[in-house]
């Protein structure tokens, strides 16, 4: 059960982040932080399919985490979900075509280990 | 232009990190006052939303979502997740200062590694992904 819930935390969470990144890149770079940009972003949140699906996926991940925390220890849940950093870095490379150099991989590994240790 | 982009990225990242850590802190603080609300009825949730700490938490986490999406409008996902992971560090510091939580040596080690990882990634160029193809 806890492995199923873990998959429901990690998979929708990482896919949701990828979808939100695609959605925001299509929305276009936010140049200024004024009310106009804010409303254009909020308007896109209700009609950009990537952003809508991304938010739904994030919500699924969030509720799965709540459920996971009710059946498993925090010291299992947090380290296991820390793997999201590595999964997302790989998705960023292969799906979003970001240039993941040695510094980005090193950062991803340090953050993942750091999150595991910080939760113990 | 690159310099401008780096500065903009840094400032917005700091807002994302701070709104996340302070949002979690104020929401935790507020929910402690309110008590458990696990229920199918909306009334306890509406009652909780009258607590000023909870209101502050909701406003801060809404700020977090909007600024994080804004950051993703130009920065790489692999950049954003690593740099904003420092909110773990800030959360731990806030918990120590305001909630009096003790932080063990092993947790401090984790905090140092997160900071180091975020610092290494923060020095890379924020935006490397190709422009999306236009559909229209």
Interface residues (C-beta under 8 A of the other chain):
Chain A: X17 X18 X20 X21 X22 X24 X25 X26 X27 X28 X29 X30 X33 X37 X38 X41 X45 X51 X85 X88 X89 X91 X92 X93 X96 X97 X98 X99 X100 X101 X103 X104 X106 X107 X108 X109 X110 X111 X113 X114 X115 X116 X117 X118 X119 X120
Chain B: X66 X69 X70 X72 X73 X74 X76 X77 X78 X79 X81 X82 X85 X88 X92 X104 X106 X107 X109 X110 X111 X112 X113 X114 X115 X116 X117 X118 X120 X121 X123 X124 X128 X129 X130 X131 X132
